[in-house]
Every structure is written in C-alpha cells, then in structure tokens.
Amino acid sequence: MSGNQSSRLCARLGRSIPDVAIDCEPAPGAHLVTQRSGYEHHGIYVGNGRVVHYAGFAGSLHRGPIEETTLERFAAGREICIRVHAMAMFTGQDAVRRVRSRLGEDRYRLLSNNCEHLCAWVLFGENRSSQVEACLSHPSLAYRVAIAMLKGWINARGHDDLLAA
C-alpha cells in the first residue's frame, strides 16, 4: 500500500466490534467496505492494490458494471474497512476467481443485484444484502437512506445550491 493513501484500513469483526487500524495490505479475497452517504459500499480485494466492485451509481446517474479499480478509487477519500467473515465458503484466491468471473457484468439493480449482493455471492454463494433487507423491513429507514444518498450525490457534484431550496 502506498504511504500517501488517504484511506485508513481497519479490521472489522461484526457490527459491535469497533474498527481497529492495521497497517498492512489486505489479503486477496478480503471483503472491503467504505461508508458512503447513507449506505455502505462493498468490494473484494484482489491483490496489488486492486478491488473488484459493482460500480452501480457511484459515479453518475448512469449505472456502472462490475469493474476492477484501485483501492484509492474504491475508497473515494473515505476509510476502508475489512469485514471479516468466520464462516465464508469461499476465501482467498477462490474468492478472487469468483469475483473476477463476473467482471464486466452490467446488471446492477439496487434492490436485487448491488455491490453487497456481489460480495455475498462471492464469499457465501448467496445473493443477499443486509442493507436492502433492513430498508425493506423499515420503510422510514429506506426514506432516510434515499435522502442521504441524494444529498451525497448532489454534494459530490458541487450542487450545494440545490440543497438550500
């Protein structure tokens, strides 16, 4: 990892354990998470400073495919956490092979095929998203997430004047 990388890597063991800073490169197949405006963005570390993730709507209102990118671009200036899974079915190079098998796929769907669904499929063979499940179970949470995502998208594009209206 480069010494000038703005994102701090941390280990995360479930939601109740605080993030712990580490100063080494993640293992290939590691589940990476960054906090975004209203949601978490997920990817799989594939080695050599590279991450495979579903670009989704991260860069614009047009959806993006599953792509391989740098840690810095994946982080987008935010902290990167490693989500540790004790019971993952696929780890290490097996996880890397699985995620790379879907490179270029362009079937992003927020509720049924997003970045978290991709990581769950890679590691567990299941297509699921705890964020989507939480929003579907709690409509008020879904509303707050949607507003936070919209504000984050507007702020990222320098349109703060739209938020003042």
N, CA and C of each residue as an Amber inpcrd file, in Angstrom:
protein
   495
   0.8380000  -1.1740000   0.0000000   0.0000000   0.0000000   0.0000000
   0.8820000   1.2350000   0.0000000   0.4520000   2.2730000  -0.6740000
   1.2320000   3.4920000  -0.7230000   1.1110000   4.2490000   0.5930000
   2.1970000   4.8780000   0.9950000   2.2040000   5.6200000   2.2430000
   1.3330000   6.8550000   2.2030000   1.0430000   7.3750000   1.0010000
   0.2470000   8.5920000   0.9050000  -1.2370000   8.3170000   0.7110000
  -1.6480000   7.0950000   0.8240000  -3.0690000   6.7810000   0.6600000
  -3.8620000   7.4460000   1.7730000  -4.9350000   8.1460000   1.3890000
  -5.7000000   8.8990000   2.3780000  -6.6080000   8.0130000   3.2110000
  -6.9300000   6.8490000   2.7430000  -7.8520000   5.9770000   3.4670000
  -7.1060000   5.0770000   4.4340000  -7.6020000   5.0050000   5.6580000
  -7.0360000   4.1170000   6.6730000  -7.7310000   2.7750000   6.5540000
  -6.9570000   1.7150000   6.5600000  -7.5400000   0.3810000   6.5430000
  -7.7850000  -0.0550000   7.9680000  -8.8470000  -0.7660000   8.1690000
  -9.1360000  -1.2480000   9.5120000  -9.7650000  -2.6220000   9.4300000
  -9.6360000  -3.3580000  10.4890000 -10.2690000  -4.6760000  10.5680000
 -11.5990000  -4.5080000  11.2750000 -12.5980000  -5.2120000  10.8330000
 -13.9140000  -5.0890000  11.4330000 -14.4660000  -6.4890000  11.6520000
 -14.8110000  -6.7880000  12.8590000 -15.3460000  -8.1000000  13.2130000
 -16.7890000  -7.9150000  13.6450000 -17.6980000  -7.9100000  12.6980000
 -19.1030000  -7.7130000  13.0230000 -19.4000000  -6.2520000  13.3130000
 -20.6390000  -5.9500000  13.6250000 -21.0430000  -4.5630000  13.8260000
 -20.8040000  -4.0580000  15.2500000 -20.6370000  -4.9280000  16.2220000
 -20.4920000  -4.4660000  17.5960000 -19.0410000  -4.2520000  18.0040000
 -18.0970000  -4.6610000  17.1900000 -16.6770000  -4.5010000  17.4930000
 -16.1860000  -3.2350000  16.7970000 -15.5020000  -2.3440000  17.5170000
 -15.0180000  -1.1200000  16.8730000 -13.9430000  -1.4270000  15.8330000
 -13.8080000  -0.5260000  14.8610000 -12.7720000  -0.6700000  13.8460000
 -11.3980000  -0.5950000  14.4990000 -10.4890000  -1.4340000  14.0260000
  -9.1260000  -1.4680000  14.5470000  -8.1830000  -1.1850000  13.3870000
  -7.3140000  -0.2080000  13.5480000  -6.3930000   0.1580000  12.4720000
  -5.3680000  -0.9420000  12.2470000  -5.0790000  -1.2040000  10.9840000
  -3.9880000  -2.1050000  10.6220000  -3.1330000  -1.3810000   9.5930000
  -1.8930000  -1.7650000   9.4750000  -1.0110000  -1.0670000   8.5460000
  -0.4430000  -1.9930000   7.4780000  -1.2040000  -3.0250000   7.1400000
  -0.7330000  -3.9510000   6.1150000  -1.7760000  -4.0560000   5.0050000
  -1.3480000  -4.6170000   3.9080000  -2.2380000  -4.8040000   2.7700000
  -3.2390000  -5.9150000   3.0820000  -4.5060000  -5.7480000   2.6670000
  -5.4940000  -6.8140000   2.8990000  -5.1020000  -8.0870000   2.1590000
  -5.5830000  -9.2010000   2.6350000  -5.3620000 -10.4740000   1.9520000
  -6.2590000 -10.5420000   0.7200000  -5.7970000 -11.1640000  -0.3680000
  -6.6800000 -11.3640000  -1.5120000  -7.9530000 -12.0920000  -1.0700000
  -9.0820000 -11.6140000  -1.5730000 -10.3750000 -12.1740000  -1.2010000
 -11.0260000 -11.4620000  -0.0380000 -10.3400000 -10.4670000   0.5550000
 -10.9080000  -9.7250000   1.6860000 -12.1250000  -8.9220000   1.2420000
 -13.1330000  -8.8760000   2.1060000 -14.3620000  -8.1160000   1.8800000
 -14.1230000  -6.6950000   2.3850000 -14.0770000  -5.7290000   1.4760000
 -13.8190000  -4.3360000   1.8230000 -15.1200000  -3.5520000   1.8510000
 -15.1960000  -2.6060000   2.7840000 -16.3970000  -1.7840000   2.9460000
 -15.9730000  -0.3370000   3.1670000 -16.6420000   0.5920000   2.4980000
 -16.4660000   2.0210000   2.7610000 -17.8300000   2.6090000   3.0760000
 -17.8510000   3.5350000   4.0160000 -19.0980000   4.2110000   4.3700000
 -19.3360000   5.3200000   3.3590000 -20.4890000   5.3440000   2.7670000
 -20.8740000   6.4020000   1.8330000 -22.0270000   7.1880000   2.4410000
 -22.5470000   8.1190000   1.7220000 -23.6390000   8.9500000   2.2240000
 -24.9240000   8.1290000   2.2870000 -25.2220000   7.5860000   3.4620000
 -26.4540000   6.8350000   3.6690000 -26.3490000   5.3350000   3.4840000
 -25.1980000   4.8360000   3.0690000 -25.0630000   3.3930000   2.8340000
 -23.5970000   2.9840000   2.8900000 -23.3590000   1.6790000   2.8560000
 -22.0090000   1.1320000   2.7740000 -21.7750000   0.6190000   1.3530000
 -20.5630000   0.8680000   0.8450000 -20.1810000   0.3590000  -0.4710000
 -19.2290000  -0.8180000  -0.2660000 -19.4130000  -1.9040000  -1.0240000
 -18.6890000  -3.1590000  -0.8200000 -17.8650000  -3.5410000  -2.0430000
 -16.7390000  -4.2130000  -1.7920000 -15.9060000  -4.7470000  -2.8590000
 -15.0470000  -5.8870000  -2.3330000 -14.3890000  -6.5790000  -3.2450000
 -13.4910000  -7.6860000  -2.8980000 -12.0740000  -7.3040000  -3.3200000
 -11.1350000  -7.3970000  -2.3670000  -9.7370000  -7.0980000  -2.6570000
  -9.1390000  -8.2520000  -3.4530000  -8.4650000  -7.9220000  -4.5780000
  -7.9170000  -8.9700000  -5.4430000  -6.3860000  -8.9650000  -5.4830000
  -5.7600000  -8.0880000  -4.6930000  -4.3020000  -8.0300000  -4.6400000
  -3.7330000  -6.8610000  -5.4150000  -2.4740000  -6.5350000  -5.1360000
  -1.7520000  -5.4730000  -5.8430000  -2.4730000  -4.1300000  -5.8310000
  -3.1400000  -3.8100000  -4.7220000  -3.8190000  -2.5230000  -4.6110000
  -5.0830000  -2.4080000  -5.4380000  -5.6950000  -3.5380000  -5.8160000
  -6.8700000  -3.5370000  -6.7010000  -8.0900000  -4.1360000  -6.0040000
  -9.2620000  -3.6190000  -6.3600000 -10.5450000  -4.0400000  -5.7960000
 -11.5260000  -4.2660000  -6.9370000 -12.3220000  -5.3360000  -6.8370000
 -13.4210000  -5.5510000  -7.7820000 -14.7040000  -5.2120000  -7.0410000
 -15.5330000  -4.3790000  -7.6860000 -16.7930000  -3.9480000  -7.0730000
 -17.8220000  -3.6650000  -8.1620000 -19.0710000  -3.5580000  -7.7420000
 -20.1320000  -3.1440000  -8.6590000 -20.1610000  -1.6330000  -8.6280000
 -19.8090000  -0.9830000  -9.7190000 -19.7530000   0.4730000  -9.7520000
 -21.1320000   1.0800000  -9.4880000 -22.1840000   0.4200000  -9.9320000
 -23.5360000   0.9100000  -9.6580000 -23.7160000   2.3460000 -10.0900000
 -24.2490000   3.1590000  -9.1980000 -24.4710000   4.5710000  -9.4830000
 -23.4410000   5.4460000  -8.7760000 -22.2880000   4.8860000  -8.4290000
 -21.2820000   5.6130000  -7.6520000 -20.7680000   6.8540000  -8.3770000
 -20.6150000   6.7860000  -9.6810000 -20.0150000   7.8960000 -10.4040000
 -20.9810000   8.8270000 -11.0960000 -22.2100000   8.3980000 -11.3210000
 -23.1740000   9.2290000 -12.0360000 -24.5620000   8.6290000 -11.8910000
 -25.5160000   9.2370000 -12.5740000 -26.8720000   8.6940000 -12.5640000
 -27.0010000   7.4940000 -13.4930000 -25.9420000   7.1950000 -14.2360000
 -25.9390000   6.0290000 -15.1110000 -25.2430000   4.8890000 -14.3820000
 -25.8720000   3.7320000 -14.3740000 -25.2910000   2.6110000 -13.6390000
 -23.9980000   2.1470000 -14.3010000 -23.1300000   1.5690000 -13.4640000
 -21.8560000   1.0720000 -13.9570000 -21.7510000  -0.4220000 -13.7630000
 -20.8420000  -1.0680000 -14.4860000 -20.6750000  -2.5240000 -14.4140000
 -19.7930000  -2.9470000 -13.2430000 -19.6270000  -4.2480000 -13.0910000
 -18.6280000  -4.7680000 -12.1610000 -17.2750000  -4.4620000 -12.7860000
 -16.4070000  -3.8170000 -12.0120000 -15.1180000  -3.3800000 -12.5390000
 -14.0130000  -3.6150000 -11.5250000 -12.7850000  -3.6560000 -12.0310000
 -11.6060000  -3.7140000 -11.1780000 -11.0030000  -2.3240000 -11.1490000
 -10.7180000  -1.8260000  -9.9540000 -10.2150000  -0.4700000  -9.7950000
  -9.1530000  -0.4380000  -8.7020000  -8.5900000   0.7220000  -8.4550000
  -7.5880000   0.8700000  -7.3960000  -8.2710000   1.0110000  -6.0360000
  -7.5130000   0.7210000  -4.9780000  -8.0190000   0.9520000  -3.6230000
  -8.4280000   2.4100000  -3.4400000  -7.6170000   3.3310000  -3.9460000
  -7.8970000   4.7500000  -3.7850000  -9.2120000   5.1440000  -4.4480000
  -9.4340000   4.6490000  -5.6490000 -10.6790000   4.9860000  -6.3500000
 -11.8730000   4.3320000  -5.6600000 -11.7150000   3.0990000  -5.2080000
 -12.7860000   2.4210000  -4.4780000 -13.1380000   3.1970000  -3.2110000
 -12.1210000   3.6650000  -2.4830000 -12.3430000   4.3690000  -1.2180000
 -12.9970000   5.7280000  -1.4140000 -12.7120000   6.3870000  -2.5270000
 -13.2640000   7.7150000  -2.8070000 -13.0260000   8.6720000  -1.6350000
 -11.8160000   8.6090000  -1.0540000 -11.4660000   9.5140000   0.0270000
 -11.9840000   9.1190000   1.3960000 -12.5930000   7.9700000   1.5010000
 -13.1490000   7.5150000   2.7780000 -12.3190000   6.3670000   3.3480000
 -12.5600000   6.0760000   4.6070000 -11.9000000   4.9610000   5.2750000
 -12.3470000   3.6400000   4.6450000 -11.4100000   2.7050000   4.5440000
 -11.7360000   1.3560000   4.0680000 -11.6630000   0.4150000   5.2600000
 -12.6870000  -0.3930000   5.4230000 -12.7100000  -1.4040000   6.4810000
 -12.7080000  -2.7910000   5.8570000 -12.1370000  -3.7250000   6.5820000
 -12.1860000  -5.1290000   6.1740000 -13.2460000  -5.7980000   7.0210000
 -14.2540000  -6.3450000   6.3770000 -15.2920000  -7.0850000   7.0950000
 -14.8670000  -8.5510000   7.1330000 -14.6260000  -9.0610000   8.3190000
 -14.1390000 -10.4270000   8.5000000 -15.3230000 -11.3700000   8.6560000
 -15.2960000 -12.4800000   7.9170000 -16.3580000 -13.4860000   7.9670000
 -15.7470000 -14.8240000   8.3580000 -16.0620000 -15.2960000   9.5380000
 -15.5050000 -16.5660000  10.0130000 -16.0530000 -17.7650000   9.2430000
 -17.2390000 -17.6440000   8.6710000 -17.8910000 -18.7920000   8.0380000
 -17.9880000 -18.6850000   6.5110000 -17.1560000 -17.8620000   5.8820000
 -17.2050000 -17.7270000   4.4250000 -16.8920000 -19.0640000   3.7610000
 -17.6600000 -19.4040000   2.7270000 -17.4400000 -20.6510000   1.9820000
 -16.2680000 -20.5280000   1.0090000 -16.0630000 -19.3200000   0.4880000
 -15.0160000 -19.0760000  -0.4990000 -14.1080000 -17.9740000   0.0360000
 -12.8130000 -18.2360000   0.1210000 -11.8580000 -17.2670000   0.6460000
 -10.6380000 -17.2080000  -0.2630000  -9.7750000 -16.2610000   0.0020000
  -8.5020000 -16.1580000  -0.7100000  -8.6590000 -16.1570000  -2.2220000
  -7.8220000 -16.9490000  -2.8970000  -7.8300000 -16.9780000  -4.3630000
  -9.1340000 -17.5310000  -4.9320000  -9.8340000 -18.3830000  -4.1880000
 -11.1500000 -18.8500000  -4.6530000 -12.1090000 -17.6680000  -4.7650000
 -12.1080000 -16.7820000  -3.7680000 -12.9640000 -15.5930000  -3.8040000
 -12.5440000 -14.6660000  -4.9410000 -11.2350000 -14.5180000  -5.1430000
 -10.7380000 -13.6720000  -6.2320000 -11.2080000 -14.2230000  -7.5780000
 -11.1040000 -15.5240000  -7.7910000 -11.5630000 -16.1310000  -9.0520000
 -13.0660000 -15.9070000  -9.2530000 -13.8300000 -16.0720000  -8.1710000
 -15.2820000 -15.8950000  -8.2710000 -15.6370000 -14.4560000  -8.6520000
 -15.0410000 -13.4830000  -7.9800000 -15.4070000 -12.0990000  -8.2790000
 -14.9410000 -11.6990000  -9.6800000 -13.7670000 -12.1730000 -10.0880000
 -13.2860000 -11.8320000 -11.4360000 -14.1150000 -12.5130000 -12.5230000
 -14.7760000 -13.6090000 -12.1920000 -15.6200000 -14.2880000 -13.1890000
 -16.8080000 -13.4200000 -13.6020000 -17.1090000 -12.4030000 -12.8260000
 -18.2480000 -11.5320000 -13.1300000 -17.8310000 -10.1520000 -13.6310000
 -16.5230000  -9.9370000 -13.8460000 -16.0580000  -8.6470000 -14.3710000
 -16.8050000  -8.2960000 -15.6530000 -17.2170000  -7.0490000 -15.7590000
 -17.9230000  -6.5740000 -16.9440000 -19.4240000  -6.7440000 -16.8820000
 -19.9130000  -7.5510000 -15.9450000 -21.3700000  -7.7200000 -15.8070000
 -22.0000000  -6.3470000 -15.6000000 -23.0870000  -6.0840000 -16.2980000
 -23.7450000  -4.7760000 -16.2260000 -25.2360000  -4.9660000 -15.9580000
 -25.5380000  -5.6460000 -14.8610000 -26.9400000  -5.9030000 -14.4980000
 -27.2340000  -5.3830000 -13.0890000 -26.6730000  -4.2140000 -12.7610000
 -26.8690000  -3.6200000 -11.4380000 -28.3480000  -3.3400000 -11.1900000
 -28.8000000  -3.7530000 -10.0200000 -30.1500000  -3.4460000  -9.5440000
 -30.0170000  -3.1310000  -8.0620000 -30.4370000  -1.9540000  -7.6550000
 -30.2670000  -1.5160000  -6.2740000 -30.8190000  -2.5200000  -5.2750000
 -31.9910000  -3.0820000  -5.5350000 -32.6460000  -3.9600000  -4.5680000
 -32.2910000  -5.4340000  -4.7100000 -31.7600000  -5.8540000  -5.8650000
 -31.5510000  -7.2910000  -6.0570000 -30.1760000  -7.6960000  -6.5920000
 -29.3440000  -6.7490000  -7.0080000 -28.0320000  -7.0990000  -7.5640000
 -27.0760000  -5.9130000  -7.4270000 -26.7460000  -5.5640000  -6.1830000
 -25.8640000  -4.4270000  -5.9440000 -24.4860000  -4.8980000  -5.4550000
 -23.6700000  -3.9790000  -5.0020000 -22.3000000  -4.3200000  -4.5840000
 -22.2690000  -5.2740000  -3.3960000 -23.2150000  -5.1480000  -2.4670000
 -23.2470000  -6.0630000  -1.3220000 -23.7250000  -7.4470000  -1.7440000
 -24.6890000  -7.5050000  -2.6660000 -25.1220000  -8.7990000  -3.2160000
 -23.9340000  -9.5150000  -3.8610000 -23.1290000  -8.7670000  -4.6180000
 -21.9560000  -9.3480000  -5.2810000 -21.0130000  -9.9710000  -4.2560000
 -20.6890000  -9.2430000  -3.2000000 -19.7480000  -9.7590000  -2.1900000
 -20.3200000 -10.9690000  -1.4620000 -21.6180000 -10.9530000  -1.1670000
 -22.2430000 -12.1120000  -0.5080000 -22.1900000 -13.3320000  -1.4260000
 -22.4090000 -13.1230000  -2.7240000 -22.3320000 -14.2380000  -3.6740000
 -20.9000000 -14.7850000  -3.7410000 -19.9260000 -13.8750000  -3.8080000
 -18.5250000 -14.2960000  -3.8910000 -18.1250000 -15.1210000  -2.6740000
 -18.4720000 -14.6610000  -1.4860000 -17.9920000 -15.2830000  -0.2460000
 -18.8560000 -16.4300000   0.2570000 -20.1700000 -16.3560000   0.0180000
 -21.1000000 -17.3360000   0.5990000 -21.9340000 -18.0990000  -0.4240000
 -21.8690000 -17.6880000  -1.6930000 -22.7040000 -18.3260000  -2.7020000
 -24.1590000 -17.9090000  -2.5960000 -24.4360000 -16.8270000  -1.8670000
 -25.8000000 -16.3210000  -1.6730000 -25.9090000 -14.9170000  -2.2410000
 -27.0460000 -14.6010000  -2.8140000 -27.2950000 -13.2710000  -3.3400000
 -28.1610000 -12.5210000  -2.3340000 -27.5050000 -11.7860000  -1.4030000
 -28.2760000 -11.0830000  -0.3790000 -27.5880000  -9.7820000   0.0140000
 -28.3740000  -8.8750000   0.5930000 -27.8640000  -7.5970000   1.0710000
 -28.5610000  -7.2460000   2.3790000 -27.7960000  -7.1620000   3.4520000
 -28.3960000  -6.8060000   4.7430000 -28.9110000  -5.3740000   4.7280000
 -28.2880000  -4.5020000   3.9270000 -28.7720000  -3.1240000   3.8280000
 -30.1520000  -3.0810000   3.1770000 -30.3310000  -3.8230000   2.1000000
 -31.6330000  -3.8690000   1.4310000 -32.6710000  -4.4880000   2.3590000
 -32.3090000  -5.5830000   3.0220000 -33.2400000  -6.2360000   3.9440000
 -33.6850000  -5.2710000   5.0390000 -32.7510000  -4.4820000   5.5830000
 -33.0880000  -3.5180000   6.6360000 -34.0290000  -2.4380000   6.1120000
 -33.7690000  -1.9480000   4.9040000 -34.6250000  -0.9040000   4.3310000
 -36.0190000  -1.4280000   4.0130000 -36.1160000  -2.6540000   3.5170000
 -37.4270000  -3.2230000   3.2060000 -38.2210000  -3.5170000   4.4750000
 -37.5300000  -3.8150000   5.5600000 -38.1990000  -4.0900000   6.8370000
 -38.6170000  -2.8160000   7.5580000 -37.9400000  -1.7180000   7.2620000
 -38.1830000  -0.4500000   7.9580000 -38.3020000   0.6720000   6.9230000
 -39.5060000   0.9400000   6.4120000 -39.6810000   1.9610000   5.3730000
 -39.1340000   3.3370000   5.7550000 -39.2000000   3.7070000   7.0340000
 -38.6650000   5.0160000   7.4260000 -37.1450000   5.0470000   7.2460000
 -36.4840000   3.9260000   7.4790000 -35.0440000   3.8310000   7.2350000
 -34.7660000   3.9720000   5.7420000 -35.5590000   3.3250000   4.9130000
 -35.3870000   3.4210000   3.4620000 -35.5030000   4.8730000   3.0070000
 -36.4560000   5.5980000   3.5680000 -36.6420000   7.0060000   3.2230000
 -35.4010000   7.8130000   3.6150000 -34.8940000   7.6090000   4.8370000
 -33.7110000   8.3450000   5.3030000 -32.4870000   8.0080000   4.4550000
 -32.3370000   6.7470000   4.0900000 -31.2140000   6.3360000   3.2420000
 -31.3160000   7.0020000   1.8740000 -32.5080000   7.0120000   1.2890000
 -32.7020000   7.6290000  -0.0290000 -32.3610000   9.1160000   0.0090000
 -32.8010000   9.8170000   1.0470000 -32.4970000  11.2450000   1.1750000
 -30.9920000  11.4570000   1.3520000 -30.3510000  10.6570000   2.1940000
 -28.9010000  10.7770000   2.4100000 -28.1370000  10.5060000   1.1240000
 -28.5650000   9.4920000   0.3620000 -27.8980000   9.1750000  -0.9050000
 -28.0470000  10.3250000  -1.8910000 -29.2450000  10.9000000  -1.9760000
 -29.4850000  12.0170000  -2.8830000 -28.6280000  13.2190000  -2.4890000
 -28.5940000  13.5390000  -1.1970000 -27.7620000  14.6530000  -0.7340000
 -26.2890000  14.3920000  -1.0270000 -25.8330000  13.1710000  -0.7890000
 -24.4450000  12.8250000  -1.0750000 -24.1190000  12.9660000  -2.5460000
 -25.0260000  12.5360000  -3.4030000 -24.8100000  12.6400000  -4.8450000
 -24.7490000  14.1000000  -5.2710000 -25.6640000  14.9180000  -4.7410000
 -25.6800000  16.3440000  -5.0810000 -24.4110000  17.0190000  -4.5770000
 -24.0190000  16.7560000  -3.3280000 -22.7990000  17.3590000  -2.7670000
 -21.5610000  16.9620000  -3.5500000 -21.4810000  15.7130000  -3.9780000
 -20.3150000  15.2270000  -4.7160000 -20.1610000  15.9360000  -6.0510000
 -21.2140000  16.4570000  -6.5650000 -21.1740000  17.1330000  -7.8500000
 -21.1350000  18.6490000  -7.7190000 -21.0300000  19.1510000  -6.4730000
 -20.8940000  20.5880000  -6.2660000 -22.1700000  21.3690000  -6.4810000
 -23.3110000  20.7640000  -6.2390000 -24.5930000  21.4440000  -6.4160000
 -25.2360000  21.7230000  -5.0660000 -24.4810000  22.2990000  -4.1370000
 -25.0000000  22.5860000  -2.8050000 -26.1950000  23.5320000  -2.8570000
 -26.2550000  24.3790000  -3.8990000 -27.3630000  25.3230000  -4.0170000
 -28.7090000  24.6100000  -4.1330000 -28.7430000  23.3990000  -4.6840000
 -29.9930000  22.6490000  -4.8040000 -30.5070000  22.1920000  -3.4460000
 -29.5980000  21.9830000  -2.4970000 -29.9960000  21.5250000  -1.1680000
 -30.5960000  22.6460000  -0.3410000 -30.2780000  23.8910000  -0.6670000
 -30.7740000  25.0230000   0.1070000 -32.2350000  25.3240000  -0.2000000
 -32.7250000  24.8530000  -1.3160000 -34.1050000  25.1570000  -1.7290000
 -35.1280000  24.5110000  -0.8270000
